[in-house]
Amino acid sequence: MEIAYSFASSTSIDSVTVGFFDGCHLGHSKLLSVLTSYPGTSGIITFDPHPQAILSSPPKLITNRQERLKLLQAFPIDFLCILSFDFKLANQSADTFISSLHEQLKFKRLILGHDSRLGKGGQGNVNTLIPLGKSLGIEIVQVSPCYVDGILVSSNRVRNLLIEGHLELAYRYLGYPYTFLGKVAEGYGIGSDLGFATINLPREESLLPLGVYACEICHKNKNYLGVMNLGIAPTIKRNSLCVEAHLFNFFGNLYDEEVAIIPRKFLRKEKKFSSRVTLVNAIRQDISNAQNFFKNNTFNYVRKE
């Protein structure tokens, strides 16, 4: 996949779709499968930041930019363009935006979801774009909604499920497990001092409830089981959001390595302990609870590579 932030004069794509694709859930997968089913080259036009961050207030996202691009790269797409979303772009009509894209990419068809909205105020949709498509010689294709057990799959639904802590149901709509992806950062060494070495992934935000989870850690095609804390570690007063994971039966160094951490089971809420002794005892219990969970459960959803 070629990733670009503007269009080269030589860029030409046969089939194109436009969207933000937060979470890359099953509905997005269905749309991208339709996109790649047509002959010729395929392309995705997406944005950064999320349009709502410019037009109203920044939404809480299922995936950050790195995670979203990683998921999109799993599809057999030829071209991905990330456009900077600003007020100038926000004020373009749908017709102006699509006409400009067509002038640069010369695409033959535009693939849109059933609820796709383009242009200023979100006024452009499949029906309003059909006349423009005819004038430009573009086939406008609408992809039908995706349902799981009769429930419409959408980013909003997945967000709400994650916020409420319904991991397995959210994974069902995503088609894969919610994952924290990033490079392991240097911590304060407190976990090691307590007897539980950890890896740390700083986060700007998370949809999941703060707390302790049984988790799976993926590194270079190897999977490890462990326990993670999502939060600010109030006992040691870190005061910044972080995913801190302890891997079972692992004694290496993953600093500056890219890892994926998958929360598998919520164990308890994050809390401030009165002393390090009570914190250590709680961590030991967390490890025991996580190990018991892994002994008695298998996973229905695995991480996309």
LUMNUTI-464096 format. One record per residue: residue number from 0; residue in three letters; x, y, z of N, C-alpha, C in turn. Coordinates in steps of 0.02 Angstrom, whole numbers. Layout:
BEGIN
    n  res      nX      nY      nZ     caX     caY     caZ      cX      cY      cZ
  NUM  ALA       X       Y       Z       X       Y       Z       X       Y       Z
...
This chain:
BEGIN
    n  res      nX      nY      nZ     caX     caY     caZ      cX      cY      cZ
    0  MET      42     -60       0       0       0       0      44      63       0
    1  GLU      30     108     -46      64     172     -47      25     221      -3
    2  ILE      60     254      43      29     302      88      54     372      70
    3  ALA       7     418      59      25     486      39     -16     537      77
    4  TYR       7     598      76     -28     653     110     -50     707      61
    5  SER     -40     692      -3     -63     734     -58     -64     691    -120
    6  PHE     -88     720    -175     -93     682    -237     -38     702    -285
    7  ALA       0     652    -309      48     665    -362      11     671    -428
    8  SER      40     707    -475       6     717    -539      -4     652    -577
    9  SER      37     602    -561      32     538    -597     -15     489    -563
   10  THR     -43     508    -504     -86     462    -468    -151     450    -505
   11  SER    -168     387    -514    -231     369    -547    -257     305    -515
   12  ILE    -319     309    -490    -349     253    -454    -416     236    -486
   13  ASP    -430     172    -494    -492     151    -527    -553     157    -480
   14  SER    -546     134    -418    -602     135    -371    -580     168    -306
   15  VAL    -622     213    -280    -604     252    -222    -660     252    -171
   16  THR    -641     254    -107    -690     266     -54    -664     322     -10
   17  VAL    -710     354      26    -693     410      70    -723     398     138
   18  GLY    -683     408     191    -710     401     258    -656     405     310
   19  PHE    -677     405     374    -629     409     428    -609     339     453
   20  PHE    -655     292     452    -642     222     469    -617     212     540
   21  ASP    -647     247     587    -627     237     657    -645     167     680
   22  GLY    -594     130     702    -605      62     726    -601       8     672
   23  CYS    -610      27     609    -610     -23     555    -652     -84     574
   24  HIS    -715     -72     591    -759    -125     613    -786    -165     554
   25  LEU    -831    -212     568    -856    -257     515    -892    -220     459
   26  GLY    -924    -164     475    -956    -125     423    -904     -96     375
   27  HIS    -850     -70     403    -795     -45     361    -764    -102     320
   28  SER    -756    -160     352    -727    -217     316    -770    -236     256
   29  LYS    -836    -234     265    -882    -249     210    -873    -200     154
   30  LEU    -869    -135     170    -860     -84     119    -794     -93      82
   31  LEU    -740    -106     119    -675    -114      87    -671    -177      46
   32  SER    -709    -228      65    -712    -289      24    -746    -275     -43
   33  VAL    -798    -234     -41    -831    -214    -103    -783    -172    -146
   34  LEU    -748    -126    -114    -700     -84    -150    -649    -126    -187
   35  THR    -621    -175    -154    -567    -215    -185    -594    -270    -231
   36  SER    -659    -279    -234    -688    -330    -278    -689    -307    -351
   37  TYR    -682    -242    -362    -683    -216    -431    -613    -222    -462
   38  PRO    -610    -230    -528    -545    -236    -561    -506    -170    -557
   39  GLY    -441    -175    -562    -400    -115    -562    -377     -96    -492
   40  THR    -352     -36    -487    -323     -12    -424    -377      17    -379
   41  SER    -363      15    -313    -411      40    -264    -377      89    -217
   42  GLY    -416     137    -192    -387     188    -148    -435     209     -93
   43  ILE    -407     230     -37    -445     257      19    -424     330      29
   44  ILE    -473     373      36    -461     442      56    -486     450     127
   45  THR    -441     466     173    -462     475     242    -435     542     267
   46  PHE    -448     556     331    -433     623     358    -396     619     425
   47  ASP    -362     672     439    -331     681     505    -327     756     518
   48  PRO    -356     780     574    -390     742     627    -461     724     606
   49  HIS    -498     694     653    -569     679     642    -606     744     629
   50  PRO    -651     747     579    -687     809     564    -719     842     624
   51  GLN    -746     803     671    -778     833     730    -728     873     772
   52  ALA    -665     855     769    -614     891     808    -608     963     783
   53  ILE    -624     975     720    -622    1042     692    -689    1077     697
   54  LEU    -743    1039     686    -809    1069     681    -844    1078     748
   55  SER    -828    1036     797    -862    1042     862    -812    1030     918
   56  SER    -808     968     941    -760     950     993    -729     883     975
   57  PRO    -667     871     995    -634     807     977    -672     748    1006
   58  PRO    -690     700     965    -725     641     990    -675     592    1021
   59  LYS    -699     550    1066    -658     494    1089    -658     441    1035
   60  LEU    -599     421    1014    -593     375     957    -579     304     980
   61  ILE    -602     257     940    -588     186     953    -514     172     942
   62  THR    -487     200     889    -417     189     871    -382     256     861
   63  ASN    -320     260     884    -282     320     868    -256     315     796
   64  ARG    -221     365     774    -200     367     704    -156     307     686
   65  GLN    -108     290     728     -63     234     714    -102     169     709
   66  GLU    -149     158     755    -187      96     755    -234      92     695
   67  ARG    -264     149     677    -309     150     619    -272     134     554
   68  LEU    -213     163     545    -174     150     485    -152      77     482
   69  LYS    -133      50     540    -112     -20     542    -169     -66     520
   70  LEU    -230     -51     542    -287     -92     523    -303     -85     449
   71  LEU    -300     -24     423    -314     -13     352    -262     -47     308
   72  GLN    -200     -50     331    -147     -82     292    -157    -158     286
   73  ALA    -201    -186     328    -214    -258     324    -257    -276     263
   74  PHE    -288    -226     232    -330    -238     173    -287    -230     109
   75  PRO    -305    -266      56    -266    -263      -6    -282    -200     -47
   76  ILE    -268    -143     -17    -281     -78     -48    -216     -52     -79
   77  ASP    -220     -21    -137    -160       3    -170    -136      71    -146
   78  PHE    -184     115    -127    -167     184    -114    -207     211     -55
   79  LEU    -174     243      -9    -207     275      48    -183     346      53
   80  CYS    -229     393      50    -211     464      57    -242     492     120
   81  ILE    -201     523     162    -225     553     224    -226     629     214
   82  LEU    -285     657     208    -293     729     198    -298     764     265
   83  SER    -265     821     270    -271     862     330    -339     895     330
   84  PHE    -380     880     381    -447     908     384    -443     976     420
   85  ASP    -463    1028     383    -462    1096     411    -526    1132     391
   86  PHE    -533    1195     410    -594    1232     396    -605    1242     321
   87  LYS    -551    1248     283    -558    1255     210    -590    1193     181
   88  LEU    -567    1135     201    -596    1073     176    -667    1064     202
   89  ALA    -678    1083     264    -744    1075     295    -797    1118     259
   90  ASN    -776    1173     229    -824    1218     197    -836    1203     123
   91  GLN    -803    1152      97    -815    1132      28    -881    1093      23
   92  SER    -918    1105     -30    -977    1064     -43    -955     994     -64
   93  ALA   -1000     947     -58    -984     878     -79    -966     876    -153
   94  ASP   -1003     912    -194    -989     912    -266    -919     940    -281
   95  THR    -901     994    -247    -835    1024    -257    -780     976    -235
   96  PHE    -790     944    -178    -740     898    -151    -730     838    -197
   97  ILE    -785     807    -219    -780     748    -262    -752     767    -331
   98  SER    -773     824    -357    -748     847    -422    -672     857    -419
   99  SER    -649     886    -363    -577     898    -355    -539     831    -350
  100  LEU    -568     784    -312    -536     718    -308    -532     685    -376
  101  HIS    -587     689    -413    -590     656    -479    -540     688    -527
  102  GLU    -532     753    -523    -485     787    -566    -413     762    -554
  103  GLN    -399     745    -492    -331     724    -475    -320     649    -481
  104  LEU    -372     609    -465    -364     536    -463    -394     500    -523
  105  LYS    -438     533    -560    -468     505    -620    -503     438    -607
  106  PHE    -534     430    -548    -565     366    -531    -629     354    -571
  107  LYS    -645     290    -579    -704     270    -618    -765     258    -574
  108  ARG    -753     242    -511    -810     229    -467    -794     252    -396
  109  LEU    -846     273    -362    -842     296    -293    -884     250    -250
  110  ILE    -853     218    -201    -888     170    -158    -903     205     -92
  111  LEU    -967     206     -73    -987     240     -11   -1030     194      32
  112  GLY   -1027     205      97   -1070     168     143   -1141     195     141
  113  HIS   -1186     157     172   -1257     177     171   -1268     243     208
  114  ASP   -1224     259     256   -1233     320     295   -1178     371     283
  115  SER   -1141     365     227   -1087     411     212   -1115     482     201
  116  ARG   -1080     530     230   -1098     600     222   -1035     639     204
  117  LEU   -1039     678     151    -981     715     127    -998     789     119
  118  GLY    -946     831     121    -956     901     107    -981     942     166
  119  LYS    -987    1006     156   -1007    1053     208   -1073    1033     240
  120  GLY   -1072    1027     305   -1133    1008     341   -1154     937     330
  121  GLY   -1112     896     298   -1130     827     284   -1189     820     238
  122  GLN   -1197     868     191   -1256     869     148   -1250     821      89
  123  GLY   -1190     798      74   -1182     753      17   -1190     680      37
  124  ASN   -1230     643       0   -1237     571      10   -1243     537     -58
  125  VAL   -1256     473     -58   -1258     436    -121   -1309     466    -168
  126  ASN   -1368     481    -144   -1421     507    -188   -1404     575    -217
  127  THR   -1375     620    -177   -1359     686    -202   -1299     685    -250
  128  LEU   -1257     633    -244   -1197     630    -286   -1208     595    -352
  129  ILE   -1264     560    -360   -1277     524    -423   -1277     570    -484
  130  PRO   -1310     629    -482   -1307     673    -540   -1236     695    -557
  131  LEU   -1196     710    -505   -1126     729    -517   -1088     671    -548
  132  GLY   -1101     611    -523   -1068     552    -550   -1082     543    -624
  133  LYS   -1144     554    -643   -1162     547    -714   -1125     598    -757
  134  SER   -1120     659    -732   -1087     711    -772   -1012     699    -778
  135  LEU    -982     666    -727    -910     653    -729    -893     584    -754
  136  GLY    -944     543    -766    -932     475    -788    -909     429    -732
  137  ILE    -932     444    -671    -914     405    -612    -973     361    -592
  138  GLU    -960     297    -579   -1011     253    -551   -1012     263    -475
  139  ILE   -1070     280    -449   -1079     288    -376   -1107     223    -349
  140  VAL   -1071     191    -304   -1091     126    -277   -1105     133    -202
  141  GLN   -1165     112    -182   -1182     114    -111   -1178      43     -82
  142  VAL   -1142      37     -26   -1135     -27       8   -1188     -32      62
  143  SER   -1222     -88      64   -1277     -97     112   -1250    -101     184
  144  PRO   -1293     -88     233   -1271     -91     303   -1248    -160     323
  145  CYS   -1208    -163     376   -1185    -226     404   -1220    -238     470
  146  TYR   -1250    -297     478   -1285    -314     539   -1253    -376     570
  147  VAL   -1250    -377     636   -1229    -436     674   -1285    -453     722
  148  ASP   -1315    -512     714   -1372    -533     755   -1428    -481     753
  149  GLY   -1438    -452     694   -1492    -404     685   -1477    -334     709
  150  ILE   -1416    -322     733   -1396    -257     759   -1350    -223     709
  151  LEU   -1365    -160     694   -1323    -122     647   -1254    -109     677
  152  VAL   -1203    -124     639   -1134    -112     661   -1115     -39     644
  153  SER   -1091      -3     693   -1069      66     682   -1014      84     732
  154  SER    -976     135     716    -923     157     761    -952     181     827
  155  ASN   -1009     216     824   -1040     240     886   -1060     183     932
  156  ARG   -1087     130     902   -1107      72     943   -1045      40     976
  157  VAL    -992      32     938    -931       3     965    -903      47    1021
  158  ARG    -901     113    1009    -876     159    1060    -914     151    1125
  159  ASN    -980     150    1121   -1021     145    1181   -1009      79    1217
  160  LEU   -1002      25    1179    -989     -40    1211    -922     -40    1248
  161  LEU    -871      -9    1218    -806      -6    1250    -809      38    1313
  162  ILE    -843      94    1308    -850     139    1365    -883     103    1424
  163  GLU    -932      60    1407    -968      23    1459    -931     -40    1481
  164  GLY    -875     -55    1448    -834    -113    1467    -857    -179    1440
  165  HIS    -900    -179    1388    -925    -242    1359    -875    -265    1306
  166  LEU    -820    -294    1327    -766    -311    1281    -786    -361    1227
  167  GLU    -814    -418    1247    -828    -470    1199    -880    -448    1147
  168  LEU    -929    -410    1169    -980    -386    1121    -950    -335    1073
  169  ALA    -907    -292    1099    -873    -244    1056    -830    -280    1005
  170  TYR    -794    -332    1028    -752    -370     982    -793    -404     928
  171  ARG    -854    -422     945    -899    -455     897    -915    -408     839
  172  TYR    -924    -344     854    -940    -295     801    -877    -271     765
  173  LEU    -821    -270     801    -758    -252     769    -733    -307     723
  174  GLY    -743    -370     744    -716    -427     707    -645    -444     729
  175  TYR    -620    -410     779    -553    -422     806    -552    -390     876
  176  PRO    -503    -406     917    -501    -377     985    -473    -306     986
  177  TYR    -504    -264    1025    -480    -196    1037    -408    -200    1062
  178  THR    -364    -159    1033    -292    -167    1045    -259    -100    1058
  179  PHE    -215     -99    1107    -171     -41    1118    -105     -56    1081
  180  LEU     -89     -13    1033     -30     -24     992      20      33    1002
  181  GLY      84      17    1008     133      70    1014     201      43    1033
  182  LYS     248      90    1039     316      72    1061     321      76    1136
  183  VAL     355      27    1164     364      25    1237     407      84    1259
  184  ALA     381     123    1306     416     182    1331     452     166    1396
  185  GLU     502     206    1410     538     197    1473     494     219    1531
  186  GLY     489     177    1581     448     193    1639     491     217    1697
  187  TYR     463     216    1757     499     238    1816     534     181    1853
  188  GLY     525     119    1829     555      62    1862     521      41    1925
  189  ILE     462      69    1938     427      54    2001     402     -18    2001
  190  GLY     377     -41    1942     354    -110    1938     408    -159    1956
  191  SER     468    -148    1929     525    -192    1945     542    -188    2019
  192  ASP     539    -128    2048     554    -120    2119     504    -159    2162
  193  LEU     442    -164    2137     391    -201    2174     394    -276    2163
  194  GLY     436    -296    2114     442    -367    2098     402    -390    2039
  195  PHE     374    -341    2001     333    -358    1943     354    -313    1885
  196  ALA     403    -334    1846     426    -294    1790     369    -283    1740
  197  THR     366    -222    1713     311    -205    1668     337    -170    1605
  198  ILE     295    -170    1554     306    -129    1495     254     -74    1496
  199  ASN     271     -16    1468     228      43    1472     212      71    1403
  200  LEU     148      82    1390     126     116    1329      87     179    1350
  201  PRO     117     238    1345      80     299    1361      20     308    1313
  202  ARG     -35     334    1339     -95     345    1299    -120     417    1310
  203  GLU    -147     446    1257    -179     510    1264    -250     502    1291
  204  GLU    -283     447    1271    -351     434    1295    -366     360    1285
  205  SER    -420     338    1316    -445     270    1306    -519     268    1319
  206  LEU    -554     228    1281    -626     220    1291    -642     174    1349
  207  LEU    -598     128    1364    -612      77    1414    -612     106    1485
  208  PRO    -651      77    1530    -649      97    1600    -579      86    1628
  209  LEU    -556     133    1669    -491     125    1701    -493      65    1748
  210  GLY    -438      28    1749    -437     -30    1794    -386     -81    1772
  211  VAL    -392    -140    1802    -345    -195    1790    -380    -248    1747
  212  TYR    -343    -273    1698    -370    -321    1650    -322    -380    1642
  213  ALA    -349    -439    1632    -310    -493    1604    -297    -474    1531
  214  CYS    -236    -485    1507    -220    -461    1440    -175    -509    1402
  215  GLU    -172    -497    1338    -127    -534    1293     -79    -483    1263
  216  ILE     -15    -500    1259      35    -455    1232      66    -488    1170
  217  CYS      65    -452    1115      92    -478    1051     155    -440    1033
  218  HIS     208    -478    1017     272    -447     998     306    -493     947
  219  LYS     316    -467     887     351    -504     834     324    -575     825
  220  ASN     258    -579     816     223    -642     803     225    -691     861
  221  LYS     244    -667     920     239    -708     980     188    -678    1028
  222  ASN     149    -721    1058      97    -697    1104     113    -719    1175
  223  TYR     103    -672    1221     115    -685    1292      51    -667    1331
  224  LEU      40    -701    1386     -15    -683    1430      11    -639    1486
  225  GLY     -35    -599    1514     -13    -555    1567     -71    -520    1601
  226  VAL     -54    -469    1639    -104    -428    1673     -84    -355    1662
  227  MET    -132    -312    1651    -117    -242    1635    -159    -195    1678
  228  ASN    -130    -137    1691    -168     -83    1723    -176     -27    1673
  229  LEU    -237      -6    1662    -252      52    1621    -272     108    1667
  230  GLY    -230     160    1670    -247     215    1715    -189     260    1730
  231  ILE    -193     292    1788    -143     342    1807    -102     320    1868
  232  ALA    -111     258    1890     -73     231    1947     -75     278    2007
  233  PRO    -134     288    2036    -141     339    2090     -98     326    2151
  234  THR     -81     263    2165     -40     248    2224      30     277    2217
  235  ILE      57     277    2155     124     304    2144     122     373    2111
  236  LYS      61     398    2099      51     467    2075      86     481    2009
  237  ARG      71     438    1959      99     450    1892      64     508    1858
  238  ASN      -3     512    1865     -44     568    1841     -47     576    1766
  239  SER     -28     526    1728     -38     526    1656     -61     457    1635
  240  LEU    -105     455    1586    -135     391    1566     -83     345    1534
  241  CYS     -85     283    1554     -35     234    1529     -64     164    1532
  242  VAL     -45     122    1484     -58      51    1488       7      19    1514
  243  GLU       2     -12    1572      61     -43    1603      48    -117    1611
  244  ALA      87    -159    1577      73    -231    1575     131    -271    1603
  245  HIS     114    -322    1642     162    -371    1668     152    -436    1630
  246  LEU     205    -460    1597     201    -521    1557     219    -581    1601
  247  PHE     179    -633    1595     195    -694    1632     252    -732    1597
  248  ASN     299    -756    1636     353    -799    1610     392    -766    1554
  249  PHE     405    -701    1561     446    -666    1512     500    -627    1549
  250  PHE     562    -632    1526     617    -601    1563     661    -558    1517
  251  GLY     637    -540    1458     676    -500    1411     664    -426    1421
  252  ASN     690    -387    1374     683    -314    1375     649    -292    1311
  253  LEU     591    -262    1316     553    -240    1258     555    -164    1248
  254  TYR     598    -130    1283     601     -57    1277     612     -35    1205
  255  ASP     571      11    1183     573      40    1115     551      -9    1061
  256  GLU     524     -66    1081     496    -114    1033     421    -101    1025
  257  GLU     396    -115     964     324    -108     953     287    -169     978
  258  VAL     236    -159    1018     196    -214    1044     122    -197    1037
  259  ALA      82    -249    1041       9    -241    1043     -16    -272    1108
  260  ILE     -55    -235    1145     -82    -260    1209    -158    -265    1202
  261  ILE    -184    -325    1213    -256    -338    1203    -288    -352    1271
  262  PRO    -333    -308    1294    -369    -323    1356    -420    -379    1344
  263  ARG    -418    -430    1386    -461    -488    1376    -516    -494    1428
  264  LYS    -504    -470    1489    -554    -476    1542    -543    -422    1594
  265  PHE    -596    -385    1610    -592    -334    1663    -591    -370    1730
  266  LEU    -542    -353    1772    -534    -386    1837    -558    -342    1895
  267  ARG    -539    -279    1894    -560    -234    1948    -547    -162    1928
  268  LYS    -578    -115    1963    -566     -44    1951    -498     -24    1978
  269  GLU    -470      28    1947    -408      56    1974    -423      90    2041
  270  LYS    -378      83    2089    -389     115    2153    -322     136    2184
  271  LYS    -326     181    2231    -267     204    2267    -261     162    2331
  272  PHE    -202     133    2340    -190      91    2399    -155     131    2453
  273  SER    -164     109    2515    -138     146    2572     -63     137    2580
  274  SER     -36      84    2551      36      72    2557      61      29    2500
  275  ARG     126      24    2493     155     -19    2441     141     -93    2457
  276  VAL     138    -109    2520     124    -178    2539      55    -200    2515
  277  THR       5    -158    2526     -63    -175    2502     -66    -175    2426
  278  LEU     -27    -132    2394     -23    -131    2321       6    -197    2295
  279  VAL      61    -219    2325      93    -281    2304      46    -340    2313
  280  ASN      11    -342    2368     -37    -396    2380     -93    -396    2328
  281  ALA    -116    -336    2310    -168    -331    2259    -143    -354    2191
  282  ILE     -81    -337    2174     -52    -358    2110     -47    -434    2108
  283  ARG     -25    -464    2163     -21    -537    2166     -89    -569    2154
  284  GLN    -141    -539    2184    -208    -565    2174    -231    -555    2102
  285  ASP    -214    -497    2073    -230    -484    2003    -199    -537    1957
  286  ILE    -136    -553    1970    -101    -603    1929    -135    -670    1936
  287  SER    -153    -689    1997    -187    -752    2008    -254    -754    1972
  288  ASN    -292    -699    1977    -357    -696    1943    -350    -700    1868
  289  ALA    -299    -666    1841    -288    -668    1768    -268    -738    1746
  290  GLN    -225    -770    1784    -204    -838    1766    -262    -887    1768
  291  ASN    -306    -879    1817    -365    -922    1821    -411    -910    1762
  292  PHE    -417    -847    1742    -458    -831    1683    -431    -865    1621
  293  PHE    -366    -861    1610    -336    -891    1550    -341    -967    1550
  294  LYS    -340    -998    1609    -347   -1070    1613    -415   -1094    1591
  295  ASN    -465   -1052    1600    -534   -1073    1590    -568   -1042    1529
  296  ASN    -531   -1004    1489    -561    -969    1433    -518    -974    1370
  297  THR    -553    -976    1314    -519    -971    1249    -545    -908    1215
  298  PHE    -509    -885    1163    -525    -821    1131    -561    -833    1065
  299  ASN    -617    -798    1056    -654    -802     994    -627    -755     940
  300  TYR    -592    -703     962    -569    -653     915    -494    -643     923
  301  VAL    -459    -644     867    -386    -635     868    -368    -570     833
  302  ARG    -308    -547     846    -286    -483     820    -272    -487     745
  303  LYS    -292    -434     709    -276    -428     638    -202    -410     631
  304  GLU    -169    -440     583     -99    -422     568     -98    -377     506
